[in-house]
Amino acid sequence: MNEKWWLNEVNLVTLGLLSGNEDKDKTLLDFYDKIGARVADRGYVYPHFSETMPIGTTLTDYYHKHGLYFTSFTSVGKWKISDTEALIAAAKIHVDDGADGIHFDMFFMPEQDNDRVPAAVAEIFSKVRQYAKEKYNRIICFAGNEWVMENRTALTMAKESDVVWIESYAYSALEIVRAARLGRAIGGTDKPVWYHWQPEDDAKCRIDNLKNLPKSMFSACLFENALFLCNPQYPVFDTMGEDKSQEFLGKFGKWYIIPINDGWRESLFQYTEFLRTYKDYYIGANPKTELLLAFTPTQINEANQCMDLLLAEGISYQPYVYGEAPHGELNTNIKTAYQRVLVLGETIKSVDDLRVILSILKEESSHIIKFETIEKVIAGVMVKDSKTLIHLLHYGYTDSSDSLESTEPIHITIKTGKINNLKLVSPDMKDEMTIPFTTDGELPSFTIPGLTYYSLVILEGDQEVIYG
């Protein structure tokens, strides 16, 4: 298996549970093939870590035979510091059974979220990685569940794990952007952020009927260079007496596997094809903004409110978590990389303080990129090599319409170096579009046609975005 095999994978299938029988698995294998996935996230579900027993390598060999990497799954909710050795032992069973990665579900929720948790998380990951390397020469990927990064253990896991694996029950495009941006900031640009939408009992109808919801969720992930986990089916809790499929994880309640509908499936095919085609623009790209929002793990709830407000106001920012192991310090070098640094608890005490300076921050954010629209659109700038990448997200989707009407044309001015070519690509368009541009005082200015869900503007030139 390759060193850090998960870094260059852009389309993954999660809960695509293969049985090991070619006939029974044909539909799922066809789904893997059409998506273009080489990763089976949560490809096998073990019981609670305290009940984990070996299954042997037959099933894992079957995944490998079909060219798939395989991550396992086990529930660890309400774990204790005293469970550290038991968690290591359970993870070693996964490794012995041939798993390439391990997903600890609910790991972000220990019984007590105290100062000893970071060291325990680091010990578990370190010892299991070492075991896999020494015994099997295998590089294990830890993709622990950080949920929506709402407590300090989740932030610790994002720092220590190999993949920032986030999830939410509700749907909000801006919530996805905020959680993915935080995960990307903690993980660094070389650590993937995987996003999974988990429906509740009252969201089952979405899986049965909606076809455009995955486009909206996928678009929010594309906006942040995060990966949308493609499910052929979803676990739904408590179907209120409607037994539509097999029971799943029944020990913890009535969970059922609900297959996605054909429209949902086609939306995934459409967007994954786009991501395969343009993946080089998403791997290794670096975000550019003049505003840093810094906070400690214990301030995460207030910080989430601040980040939500900045997004809703269209203000580009980069989060930074510091203090408390395993996070570092907020030093001068980090601060001087930005025109403005907001430190929660120091320069601003709360989200209310942030509201007071919103107009100033909006003006400052327009120094890099300015776009003229009255629609629900946010923009973000990233850079890779000599390319400036402008991500545009339309976040007005609702279940009631299951669609988004395209916006009016959007005029954009971007602070960048000399550019030679400008093109527009989108999973909502059939072909690339070359966009004419003008230079107004060395600032390229151009207009794109209406935005449906998501578009990427690619500016190719001699240098990257300029600041100061």
N, C-alpha and C positions, 0 to 999 in steps of 0.2 A: 504494500500500500504506500502511496506517495506521502511525502512530508507535507503536513498541513493540507490534506486533500480537499478540505472544505472551502479554501480561500477563493477559488476560481469558479465555483458552482453558483449559477445564477437562477436556476429553476429547480425546485425541490418538491417532492411529493411527501406529504405528511399524513400519517394514518392510512397509508396505502398498504394494508396488512395482507401480505402474501401468505398463502397456506402451504406452499410447497408442491401443489398439484397444478400441473401445466394447464389442464382444461379449466379448472375452477378459477385460476388466476389470469386467464386470458384477457378479460376486460380490464383488470388493473394494470397488467403489463402493457396493454395497448395505450392506456392512459399515460403511463410512465414514458413510453416512446413518443407519444404525440406532444407531451409537455417538454420533452428533451431533458428529463431528469436523470441524474446518476446518483442521487442521494435519496434513500428511503428513511426519512425522519420518523422516529417512533414506529419502526417497522415491526417491532415485537413488544407486546405489553406484558411485563412481569407483574406479579402481584405486589403488594406492599413490601418495602425493602426488608421488613422483618420476616417475611414469608418466602423470600426468593429462593428458588431451587434451580439447579442446572437443567437446561433443556438439551444440551449437546450442540454440536456445530452443524447438524444437517440443514436446518432452516437458514442459518447464516450463509452456509456454502451455496445454498440455492439462490439467495440474493446476489452473491458474488458471481455466480454462474451467469446471471443476467446483467452483469456489469454495473451493479448497484452497490454503493456503500450503504451501511446499515447502522442506524442508531437505535438503541434500546430505550425502554421507558419503564420507570417505576415510581410509585407515589411515595413521598417522604414528608408529607405535611405534618406539622406539629412535632418535628424532630427535636431532639434534645442534644445538648453538648455531650452528654453521656452516651449518645448513639453513634459517636464518631467512628469507633472501631467497627460497629455493625454496618454502618453505611459503606465503609471501605470494603468490608468482606462481601457485601452484596454486589458492589460495583465490580469486584474481582471476578465474581461468577459471570457477570455480563461479558467481561473480557475473555474468560475461559470459553464461553459459548461462541466467541468469534465476533462480538460486536465491534464496530469501528468507532462508535461514539455512544455516549450515555446521556440520557435526558432524565434529570431528577425533577419530577413534577412537584410543584409546591415547595421547592427547596427554599424559596424566598420567605417562607412563613415558618420559622422555628417557633418552638413553644415560648421562648424568651428571646427577644431581639436585643441582646446585650453586647457588651464589649468583647466577649469571648468568641462570638460568632465568626468574625473574619478569620481568626487563626484556625478555627475548626474547618471552615470552608477551604482554606488554603491547604490544610493538611490532607483533607480527603482528596482533593484534586491532584495534589503533588504525589501522594503515595500510589494512587491508581495509575497515573501516567507513568510513573517509574516502573511499576509492576508490568504494565503492558509493553513497555520498551525493553525491559530486561528479559522477560520471559518469551515474548513473541515478536520483538522488534516491530511493534505496531504503534502508530501514533494515534492516540485516542482523542476524540473531540468531545469536550464537555459542553453540552447545550442546555444548561439548567434553566428552568422557567423563572424569569424575572417578573412575570405578570405585566403590570404597566409601570414598573419602576417606582413603586409608591412607598417604599421604606428603605432603611439603610442596608438591610441584608440584601435586598434586590440590587442595590448599587454595588455592594461588595461582590456579588456574583457576576455582575456585568464586567467588573474589573478582572476577576480571577478566571472566568470561564473562557472558552475558545470561541464561543458564539453567544451573542446577546440575543436570547430567545424571549421575545415579548408576546403578550397575548392580552386580549380584552374581550369582555362580553358585549358591551355596548358598541355601537358604531358611531364614530366621529372621525372624519378625515384629519382634522387638526389634532385630535388626540393621538392618532397614529403617528403623525409627523413629529409631535412633541416627544413621544416616548422613543421613537426611532432615533431622533436627533440626539437625545440624551444618551442612548445606548451607544451610538456611533462616537460621540464625544468621549465617553468613558473608555470605549474599546480601542479607539484609534482607528485610522482609516484602513488598517490592514485586518481589522476584525469584523466579520459580517454581523449584520443585525437581521434576524429572521422574525417575521411577524405572522402570527396566527390569530384568526378571528374565531372565538369560541361562542357559539350561539347558546342562549338559555332556552328554557322550555317554551317561552312565548315567542321565540325567534324561529321555531321550526318551520313556520310557513314561509320564511325567507328562502330556506333551502329548497322547499318544494316548488316555489313559484317565481322567485326573482331571478333575473338574468344579468342585470347591470350593476348590482351591488359589488360583485368582485372587481369590476372595472374601477369603481371608486376607491375601494380598499387598495387594490394593486397600484393605482395611480399615486396614492399617498406614500406608498413604499418607494416607488420610482423617484418621487420628489426628493426623498432623503437617502437615496442609494441604499435602501434596505430591500430585503427580499420577502416577497409575499409567498407564504407557504401554500402550495396548491393542494387542496383536499379533493379527492374523489368522493369523499363522504365525511360527515361530521357526527361527533357524539352529541346527542341532545339529552339534557337531564329532564326526567319526569315528563313524559309525553301525555300526561293526564289521561291515562288509560288507553291511549292509542298505540298498540304494539305493532309498529310498522316494520320492525326489523329485529335483529338479534339483540339480546340484552348485553350490555357492555359494562364492565367494572361494577357489577351488581352489588357488591359488598358495600359500596358507598352510596347506594341509591339506584334508582331506575334510569340508567343511561342506555340510549339506543343509538345505533349507527343509522343515519339517514343519508342515502345517496343524494348527491346534487342533481339538479334537473339538467336537461339538455342545453338550455340557454346559458346557464351558469357555466357548464362545461365548455361551450363554444367561446365564452368570454375569456376563460382561462387560456384556451388554445391561442386566441388572438393576441393576448398580452404577453404570453411566454414566448411566442414567436418573435415579437418585437424585441424583448429583452435579450434573446439569443443573438439577434442580428446586431444589436448596438451595445453589447455587454462591455466592450472595451471603454466606453464612456462612463461606465458606472464603477468599474474596478479600479481602485487606487486614485480616484479623484478627491481633491481636497476642498473643503468648504471655505468660502471667503466672505467675511463680514467685518465691520468695524466695531461691533458691539459684543462684549463678553459679559455673560451673566454668571457669576461665580457664587457657589454656596457649598455648605458642608452636608454630609449625609443626613444629619438630624434635621435639616431645614427643607427636606424634600417636598413636604406638603405645600408650604408657602411658595417654594420655587416652581412647583407645577402650575400654581395659579399665575405666577409671573410669566411663565413661558406661554401659557394659554393666552394671556392678554397680549403679549407681544405678537404672537401669531395672528390673532384676530385683528390686530391693527396693521398687519402687513409689515412689521418691523423685523428686519433680518437680524439674527443674533446667533451666538454660539454659546452653549452652556459649558461650565467647567465645575467639576466636583473636586474638592480638596479637603485635606485634614482627615484624621482617623484612618488608621491602617485598613486597607492597603492603598488609600489615596494619598497623593503627594501634597506639596505645599503650593500656595499661590505666590509665586515669586515674581521678581521684577521683570525677568525675561518674558514671562507669559503675559504680564500686563502690558508691556510696551509693544506687543504685537498688535494691539488694538487701539483705536482712537478713543474709545470710551470703555471703561470697566465698571460694571455695577456689581458690588459685593453685597449680597444679602446679609443684613444684620449690621452693615457698616455704612456704605454709601446710601443704601435704601434699607429701611427696617421691615417693609411689608409691601404687598401688592398695592396697597393704598398710596404709598409713597411713589410707586412706579407710575400710577395714573397721573400724578401731578406733572410729570416730565414727559408724558407721552408725545406731546406736540413737538418738543425739542428732538426726541429720539426719531420721530418720523422724518423730520427734516434732515437729520444726520444720515439716516439710512438711505435717503434718496441720493446721497452723494455718489454711491456706487451704482445703483440701478434705480431708475425711475420709470414707472409704467402708468399709463393713463387708462383707467377703467373704473366703472361703477359696480362691476360684478364682484362676486365672491371669488377673488383670485389672489393667490400669494405667489411670490417669486423668490427663487434662491439661486445663488451663484456658486459654481464650483469651477475648479481649474484642474486640468490634467495636461502635462507637457505644455505645448503652445496653444492649447485650446481653452477657450472660455465657454463654460456650459451654463446656460440659463434654464433652470427648471421652472415650469409654470403649472400650477395646480388649481383647478376649479373645484371648489368644495361644497357646492350647493345641492348635492344629491339627497333625495329623500325616498323612503320606502313607498310612499303613496304614489309617486310618479314612476319610480324605478327607471328614471332617465334624467339626463341633464340636457337642456337646450344649449346650443353653442352660444358663447358670448359674442358681443360685437367685436370688431377688430381692435387689437390692443397695440398702442404705440409705446415703444420702449427706447430708452436711452441708457447706455451702459458705459461705465468708466473702465476703459481697457486700453491696451496697447494697439498698435496698428493691426488691422485685420485684412485678410486677403479674400476671405470667403465666408458666407453666412448661409446656413441651411436650417430648415425646420423639419423635425421628425416627430412622429407621434404614433402610438398604437391605434389611435382613432383615425389615422389617415392611411391610404393605400401606398402612397409613394412619398419619397423625400421631396421637399420643396425648397428651391433656391430663393432666398429673400433679398431683394435689393436694399441697400442701405446708403445713407448719406453721412457725412462727417460734419459735425457742428462744433467747431472749436476743438477738434481732435477727439470728440466723443461720438462714436457711432450711434446712429439713430435709425430706427426701422419700425415697420408695422407688420404684425402677423395677423392672419385671418382669425376668425372666431376659434376660441378654445373650447373643446368639449369636456374631457376629463383631465387630460394631461398632455403637455407637449415639451419637447426639449429643443432649445435653440443652440446650435453649435457654431461658435465663432472661431475660425481658424486664422492664426496670424503668426507673428514673429515673437511675441512675448505674452506673458500672462497678465492678469488683472493688476493694475497699478493702484497704489494707495498713497495717501499723504500729498 
